[in-house]
């Protein structure tokens, strides 16, 4: 906590989301802050901006990555799944084991880059069972839980809701709502996905609405936190808007920007 001219101490927290393999900038993300908050999506399965990066092209090559992105962008999800099944059959490798091995390599590098203290929750492409193996003593993993930072209460809810993409950590609306309920009233509500407001869930590059949470939106209106912080939508129509008394902020696509969003009080 930094002293001010009047002798009082101010707290500065840096917040990031959608790291997607950017370990280089992650190592600097906490500089000048009292704490780092990470809202998930550490893993990079496939970079939609650069199809040569990620677990998928490492396994199957950039040309096949080009094809899978084309199918998904056109929302031909069943065709994309069938294409993937053929690729896995062609290399004769156990899919779950191969993905876990690749994710472990990324987690080893990324968790080692977290500063102390870091408070983190899961994104929809993360694999929660592995986090406890890689989170060091300076990293606190929270999901449906609260913590106090600098005299303010922060609540954390990780993961995403179910979609045709079938990413690793998607849960039911009911399970997600239960975690929101468990957090209760907080000063800052930290989630991976946004509340279900059209301006916040629409991706202007992908040209589609991502899934936001109605339960999260209702909780914001009911409990009126100072801030609701989230990521997930990489190129949102609106990055910041008020819902009642709450400032809702998409903290940015860290994989692309390499810059944290700062909160100071």
N, C-alpha and C positions, 0 to 999 in steps of 0.2 A: 504494500500500500504506500503510495507516494504522498509526502507531506505537501500541504498547500501553504501559500503565504500567511494565512491566518492561523496556521498551526494544526489545522484539521487534516486528517488523512483521507485521501480519496482512493477508491478501489477501481481498478481497470481490468476488465475481462475481455479476452479475445475469443470470438466464436467463429467456428468453421463448420462446413458441411460438404459432403460429396468430394472427399479427398481423392478417391479413385486412383490410388497408386502414386500420388505426388509426394513422395517422401522427402525430396530435396527442400521444397518450400515448407513442408510440415515441420522440419527441424528448426525453422526460424519463426514459426507461427506464434509462439508464446513470448517473443522478445518484447520487453517493455510492459508486460502484463503481469498481474498478480496470479492469474489462472487462465488456463485454456479450456474451452468447452468445445467438444467435437460432437456433431449431430449425425455422425454415421456415414455409411457408404465408403468405407475404406478401400474395398476391393475394386479392382478394375478387371471386369470380364471382357469388355469390348468398348473401345473408344469410338463413339459415333462420329467424331471429328477426324480421327486418324485411325483408320481400320487396321493398321499394322500393330497397334498397341493393345495389350491385354491378354488374358488367358486364352480366349477363343482363337485369335490369330496365331498365338504361340503353338497351339495344338494342331490347327487345321490350315494355317496360311492366310494371307491377306485376301486372296481371290475369293475364298469361301466366306471370309468375313464381309467382303463387299456384298455378296449374295444374301447373306443373312440380314444385313442392315437394310437392304432393298426390300426384302419380304416384310420385315417388322415395320418399317416406315409406311409401307402400304397396308399395314394391319392384316397381313396374311399370316396370322399367328400359327394356325394349324399346319399350313404348308411349311413354315419355318421349323416347327417342331419335327415334322417328318424328314425334312432335309437334315436336321441335326442328328436324328436317329440313324440315318444312313452314314453320316460321317463317323459316328462312334463305332458303328458296326464295321466300317472299313478299316479302322486302325486296331480293332481287337483289344482295346484297353478298357478296363473297368472305369466307367464314367465317374462315379462318386469318388473313387480313390484318386483318380487323376486330378479332378477339380480340387479336392481337399489338399493334395500335395502342393498345387500351384497357389492356393489361397494361403497355406501355411508360410510359403516363401514370402508372400507379400506382407502378411501380418508380422512376421519376424522383423522385417525392415521398418514397417510403419509404427508399430508399438514402441520400438526402440527409439524412434524419433520424437515421441511425445515428451514434452517438458513436465516438470513437477511444479504444481499439481495440475493434472488434467482430469476433467470430468467428461465422460463419454457415454453415448447411447448408440444403439444399433441403427443402421439404415436397412432398407429393404434388400440390398444385395449382400449384406453381411451374413456371417455364419456364427451366431451367438455361442454355440457350444465351445468354440475354439478361443473365445476372447479371454477367459480366465487363465488359459495357458500362457498367454502372451502379455497380458496387462501387468506391468510392474507395480511395485508398492506406491509409486507416485500417481498411478492412474486409477480413478474410481469409476467403475461401470455402474450405471443406473438405468433402470427401466421400470416405470411405474413407481418411482421413488423420488424423494426430496433430499436436498442438501442446502446448508446455509453457506453463503459466500459473501464476505464483507458485510454481514448484517442483513442481507436479503435472502429470501427463500426461493430456491430454484427447483422446479419440478421437471422430471425427465420421462418421456415416453418414446420408446424406439420402435423401429420396424415400419412396415407399410401395410396397406390393405390389399386384399386379393385382386389380381388383375390377370388378363390373358397372357401377360409376360411370364408369369409364374417364377418370379425371382425368389431367392432362397428364404428370406424372412418376411413373408406375407402372412398376415393373420386375419381372422374373421373380424367383422365390424363389432361384434359383441365382446370379443377378447380385448380389442383395442379400447372400446368404451370403458371396460372395467379398469384398465390401467389409467385412463384419464381420471376416472372416479377416485382411484386409490391415491392419486397425487393431491387432489383437493385444491384448496385455495393457496396460491403462491404469488410471489412478486413477479417472477419470470417463468414462463412456461416454455420448455425447450422440447421440441419434437423433431423427428426427421421429415415427416410430411406436413404440408400446410393444412389449415382449416379449409373446409369446402366452400370457398368463395371463388367465383369464376375468374376474377382478376388475378388471383394468386395461384390457381392450378393450371392455367393455360400456358403451354410452352410455345413461344412464337416461332421457334426454329423447327421443332418437330411437328408443329401445327396440330396439336392435339391437347385435350384436357387430360392431365394426370389425375390420379385419385387423391383427393383430399378427404379429410375426416369431418363428417357432420357432428360427431360427438365432441370433437375438439372445438368446432365452431360454437356449439351450444355451451361448452364449458367456458369459453372466452366471454361469451355474453353474460353468463351467470356469475362467474367468479371474478371477472374484471381484473386480470393481472395487469401489471404495468406494461409488460412486453410479452409477446408470443414470438418466439424465434424458431426458425425451421429452414430447411433447404429443399432437396429432392427435385424441384422444378428448376432445370438448369438455366433456361432463358425465359423467365416469367414475363407476362404482360405488364405486371406491376410488382416491383420489389418491396414496396412499403406502403401500407395503408392502415387507417384506423378502423377498428371494429368496436364501436362504443368507446369505452375508456382505454382500450388496449391498442398499443402500437404494434402492429404485426409486421415482422421483418423477415424477408428471405435473405439469409446472411451470405448468399452467393455460392457460386460453383467454384470451390477452392481448387479443383484440379486444373481449371482453366486460368483463374486469376492469380492463384498463389498468395492471396491477401486475405487476412482475417477481417471480420467485422468487429468493431470495438464498442463496448458498453462501459461507460464510466459514471460513477456517482460518488 
